[in-house]
Amino acid sequence: MYKMVIDISGEPQRIFLFRGARCRKRMLQWYDDYLDKASQTPEIKGIRVRGTVGNKTDIVLEWVRGEGEPSEDAC
């Protein structure tokens, strides 16, 4: 099972759960889609994905908007 948490300014966190056959593939597709949206939308502050196998949970993927990154307003 994979749990994706997306932080968007001014909104509650969005949480998506991926389970079952091919859940890793679906989760990676969603992750890539949200990375594309994050590059175009400065409101997305971070994306974090955790995977659970048995009784072990690890951060699989994490993206956080850097404070030093240029925004569209700076261009």
Phi and psi in degrees as GROMACS dihedral restraints (atoms count N, CA, C in turn):
[ dihedral_restraints ]
;  ai    aj    ak    al  type     phi  dphi    fc
    3     4     5     6     1  -124.2    20    10
    4     5     6     7     1   141.4    20    10
    6     7     8     9     1  -121.8    20    10
    7     8     9    10     1   121.1    20    10
    9    10    11    12     1  -107.6    20    10
   10    11    12    13     1   127.7    20    10
   12    13    14    15     1  -117.8    20    10
   13    14    15    16     1   128.0    20    10
   15    16    17    18     1  -120.4    20    10
   16    17    18    19     1   124.4    20    10
   18    19    20    21     1   -96.2    20    10
   19    20    21    22     1   121.7    20    10
   21    22    23    24     1  -124.9    20    10
   22    23    24    25     1   131.5    20    10
   24    25    26    27     1   -58.7    20    10
   25    26    27    28     1   138.0    20    10
   27    28    29    30     1    75.7    20    10
   28    29    30    31     1     4.4    20    10
   30    31    32    33     1  -131.2    20    10
   31    32    33    34     1   156.6    20    10
   33    34    35    36     1   -65.3    20    10
   34    35    36    37     1   156.7    20    10
   36    37    38    39     1   -60.6    20    10
   37    38    39    40     1   143.0    20    10
   39    40    41    42     1   -97.2    20    10
   40    41    42    43     1   130.7    20    10
   42    43    44    45     1  -124.3    20    10
   43    44    45    46     1   128.2    20    10
   45    46    47    48     1  -123.3    20    10
   46    47    48    49     1   135.6    20    10
   48    49    50    51     1  -111.0    20    10
   49    50    51    52     1   135.9    20    10
   51    52    53    54     1  -120.6    20    10
   52    53    54    55     1   121.7    20    10
   54    55    56    57     1  -136.4    20    10
   55    56    57    58     1   161.1    20    10
   57    58    59    60     1    90.8    20    10
   58    59    60    61     1  -168.6    20    10
   60    61    62    63     1   -61.6    20    10
   61    62    63    64     1   135.5    20    10
   63    64    65    66     1    60.5    20    10
   64    65    66    67     1    25.8    20    10
   66    67    68    69     1   -67.2    20    10
   67    68    69    70     1   -33.1    20    10
   69    70    71    72     1   -64.1    20    10
   70    71    72    73     1   -42.1    20    10
   72    73    74    75     1   -63.3    20    10
   73    74    75    76     1   -45.1    20    10
   75    76    77    78     1   -63.6    20    10
   76    77    78    79     1   -41.7    20    10
   78    79    80    81     1   -62.6    20    10
   79    80    81    82     1   -42.9    20    10
   81    82    83    84     1   -64.9    20    10
   82    83    84    85     1   -36.1    20    10
   84    85    86    87     1   -65.0    20    10
   85    86    87    88     1   -44.6    20    10
   87    88    89    90     1   -63.6    20    10
   88    89    90    91     1   -41.3    20    10
   90    91    92    93     1   -59.4    20    10
   91    92    93    94     1   -47.1    20    10
   93    94    95    96     1   -61.6    20    10
   94    95    96    97     1   -42.0    20    10
   96    97    98    99     1   -61.4    20    10
   97    98    99   100     1   -43.4    20    10
   99   100   101   102     1   -71.2    20    10
  100   101   102   103     1   -29.9    20    10
  102   103   104   105     1   -64.2    20    10
  103   104   105   106     1   -40.0    20    10
  105   106   107   108     1   -62.9    20    10
  106   107   108   109     1   -44.7    20    10
  108   109   110   111     1   -63.4    20    10
  109   110   111   112     1   -38.4    20    10
  111   112   113   114     1   -65.5    20    10
  112   113   114   115     1   -33.0    20    10
  114   115   116   117     1   -70.0    20    10
  115   116   117   118     1   -22.9    20    10
  117   118   119   120     1  -101.4    20    10
  118   119   120   121     1   -16.6    20    10
  120   121   122   123     1  -123.5    20    10
  121   122   123   124     1   110.6    20    10
  123   124   125   126     1   -70.8    20    10
  124   125   126   127     1    -9.1    20    10
  126   127   128   129     1   -71.9    20    10
  127   128   129   130     1   -24.5    20    10
  129   130   131   132     1   -77.8    20    10
  130   131   132   133     1   116.7    20    10
  132   133   134   135     1   -95.7    20    10
  133   134   135   136     1   -28.0    20    10
  135   136   137   138     1  -169.8    20    10
  136   137   138   139     1   153.9    20    10
  138   139   140   141     1  -133.4    20    10
  139   140   141   142     1   128.2    20    10
  141   142   143   144     1  -132.9    20    10
  142   143   144   145     1   134.0    20    10
  144   145   146   147     1  -123.9    20    10
  145   146   147   148     1   128.8    20    10
  147   148   149   150     1  -116.8    20    10
  148   149   150   151     1   139.8    20    10
  150   151   152   153     1  -115.4    20    10
  151   152   153   154     1   142.6    20    10
  153   154   155   156     1  -118.7    20    10
  154   155   156   157     1   124.6    20    10
  156   157   158   159     1  -128.2    20    10
  157   158   159   160     1   115.0    20    10
  159   160   161   162     1    65.7    20    10
  160   161   162   163     1  -123.5    20    10
  162   163   164   165     1  -107.3    20    10
  163   164   165   166     1    16.1    20    10
  165   166   167   168     1  -111.2    20    10
  166   167   168   169     1   129.3    20    10
  168   169   170   171     1  -120.1    20    10
  169   170   171   172     1   128.9    20    10
  171   172   173   174     1  -131.0    20    10
  172   173   174   175     1   153.5    20    10
  174   175   176   177     1   -75.7    20    10
  175   176   177   178     1   121.9    20    10
  177   178   179   180     1   -89.6    20    10
  178   179   180   181     1   -48.8    20    10
  180   181   182   183     1  -138.9    20    10
  181   182   183   184     1   145.1    20    10
  183   184   185   186     1  -150.7    20    10
  184   185   186   187     1   133.1    20    10
  186   187   188   189     1  -132.3    20    10
  187   188   189   190     1   128.4    20    10
  189   190   191   192     1  -129.9    20    10
  190   191   192   193     1   132.5    20    10
  192   193   194   195     1   -64.2    20    10
  193   194   195   196     1   123.5    20    10
  195   196   197   198     1   -75.9    20    10
  196   197   198   199     1   145.8    20    10
  198   199   200   201     1   -69.3    20    10
  199   200   201   202     1   -23.9    20    10
  201   202   203   204     1   -88.9    20    10
  202   203   204   205     1    -1.0    20    10
  204   205   206   207     1   -71.6    20    10
  205   206   207   208     1   139.6    20    10
  207   208   209   210     1   -70.0    20    10
  208   209   210   211     1   143.2    20    10
  210   211   212   213     1  -104.8    20    10
  211   212   213   214     1   172.5    20    10
  213   214   215   216     1   -65.5    20    10
  214   215   216   217     1   -27.5    20    10
  216   217   218   219     1   -66.9    20    10
  217   218   219   220     1   -28.0    20    10
  219   220   221   222     1   -77.4    20    10
  220   221   222   223     1   -16.7    20    10
